[in-house]
Amino acid sequence: MDNLTVTSIMDVMRTFLPYNTSVAVSDSEKFIYYQPSKLVDLQIRPGETFKTGGVTGKAISEKHTVSEYIDSEVYGTPYYAMAVPLFNDDQVIGAVTTIFPAKPSPISTNFFTIKSEDCWYPIPYKDVIYLEAESRKTKVQAVNRDGYHKMNLTELEFLLPVDHFIRVHRSYIVNVNFIQEIQPDSHSTFLLIMKDKMKIPVSQTYSSLFRKSLNY
């Protein structure tokens, strides 16, 4: 894929991303595209190789999605990033990395507010079972209530405490405290049985990260 094609595709994709997202695209050795946001700019230049400690090189070498907080020693400013490797058959040919301002501490807030019918309800993080992408909003399933949040799944992933929540699919984030059972589903994928009996797939993209996060 040439640079012009990448630029054209990413210009379209940015309309689906949160406004505060910087985006980098790389091949297997170097960055080939970078667009900063107004809130965070790592000053990456196309043609630069990956810096040690960043998520892009790690996602490519480990062949799975990497989502981490990176301190200021790497690019001079703290930030939170998620890198997703790009495959051609079984070979990694590059990655797309989304970059956000430093992720807030989980203790800075412990709830968010969802809308159900014509009312709003504060929901503690600890009561959220899973989140599901629906169009540009997110369905939130909690212990005693469900409703919708105006942010999309990627925006909420940035806010949720990483010690309890993990993305398992492009359409799902789960609270690991509500996983009742993990079943093998197909090659390198799993099926989660939640405590409310909901069945949620773990896609191949997130399966390695999921296993690593749950230490098995």
N, C-alpha and C positions, 0 to 999 in steps of 0.2 A: 504494500500500500504506500503510495507516494505522499509527500508532505502536503500537497494541495488537497488530496482526497481526505486526509486526516483532519486538516483544518476545516474543511467544509462540513464534515460529519460532526466535529466537536462544536462548531458554531451552532448547529441545530440542537445537539444534546444539552448544551448549557441552558437552554430554555426550560429543561426538565429538572435542573439541579437547583438547590438553594442558592440564593443570591450571594452568600458569603463563601462559596466554594471556588477554590482554585483547582485547575485541572491540568495534569501532565500526562502525555502519552509517550511511550518509549518503545523501541525495538528491544532486542535481547541484550543490547550493550550500552545504549545511550538514549537520552531524551530526544524526541523528534518534534514535540509540540508542547507548549506551555502557555496557559492563560491564567494570570493571577486575578484574584478578586480584590475589592477595595479594602478588605479587612486583613488579608494575609497574603504576602508576596515573598516567596522564597528566592526570587531572582534567579530562577533556573533558566538557562539558555539552551535552545535546541543545539544538539551536538555534544553537550556535556555528558560525561559518564556519571553513574550513580555514586553518591557519597556513602561511605561506610556508616551504618547506623540508620539509614533511611529504609522505608518500607518497600520501595520499588524493586531494588535489587534482591531483597529478601523474598518477595512474592515470586519473582522469576526463578530464583535458585531453589526455593522450596516447593514451587508449583502449586500454590494454593493462595487463597485470599489472605492478606495480612492487614490487620486493623490495629493501630497502635498510637499511643501518645509519644511524641518525639521531643526531647528537650532541646534547649537552645544551642547545645554544643555542635549539632549537625549543620544547621543552616542559619544560626545566629538568632533565631526566634523560636519559641516553643509552638508546636502545632499538633493537630490530630489528623491522621491520614489513613486512608484505606486504599490498598492497591490490589487490583484484580488481574491475574495473569491472562494473557490471550494465547489460545492454543491453535495450532494447525495439526490436526490429528493428535498425537501424543506429545508433540514438541511445542515448548513455550517459545513464542515468537515476539513477545512484548508484554506490555502491561498498561492499564489505565489507572491512574492514581488520582483520587480526589483528596483535597487538602483543605482543612478547616482551621479556624483559630483554635488556640489551646482549649481542649475539652474541659468544661467546668467540672469541678470536684463533685463527686456524688453527694457529698454532705451539704452542698450549697442549696439544694432543693431536694425534696423527697416525694414530690407528687406532681401531677399535672391535671388539667381540667378537661373533661370530655363533655360533649353535648349529646343528650338523648332526648328525642322529641323536641320540646321547646324549653328545656331546662339544662343547666350546666352543673356538673358534679366534680368536685375535687377527688381524685383517685390516688391513694398512696402507691408508690412504685411496688411495694411489697405485695399488694393485692392484685397486680396485673398478671394475668396468666399468659397471654400472648397478644401480639399486635399483627394485624393483617392489612396489607396494602389494598386499597379500593379506590381506583382512579387516582386523583391527586390528594386524597385524604387517607386517613388510617383508621381502621376499626380497632377499638381497644376492648378486649374481653377481660373483665376483672372478675373477682370472686362473686360479687353480688350484683353486678351491673355490666352492661355493655353500652358503648356509645362511640362517637367519632371525634377524632382530633383533626384540626385543620391542617397540621403539618403532614408532609408525606413521610414514608417509612425511613428514608435516608436522613431526613432532618431529625427525626426522633431518635434514631440510632446514635446520633451525635450527642444527644442529651442524656440518654439512659446510662445508669451506672454499669460499668463493664463487669463488675463482680457478680451480677445477677442475670444480665440479659445478653443474649447472643443471637446473631443473625444466622438463620439456618437455610434460608431460601430467599430469592429476590422478593418474595411476597410475605415473608414471615420473620418476626423476631419473637423468641420465646423467653420466658422467665424460667431459668433452669430449676428453680425450687418447685415448679409445678410439673416437671417431667415425671411421669409414673413409670414409663417403660420405654426402652429403645429397642426397636426390632430391625433386623436386616431387611432391606427392601429389594434392592437390585445391586448391580455391581458398584461398589464404593458409595452406596447411598443407604439412608436409614429412614425409618418411619417412627415418629415420636407419638406415643400415646400419652396425652396430658391427663392430669387428674380430673378434669371435667369431661373426659372421654373423647375430646377432640383429637383427631388424627392429623398430624402435621408432617409433611415430607422434609427431609434434609437433602438438599440437592447436591450433586457431585461437586459443584463449585465450592460449597461451604463444608463438605464432609470432613476434609482433613483438619480444618480449623476447629470444627466441632469436636472431633475426637481429641485433639490436642487440648482444647479448653476443658474438657471433662476428664482428662487424664486416663484415656483407655485406648 
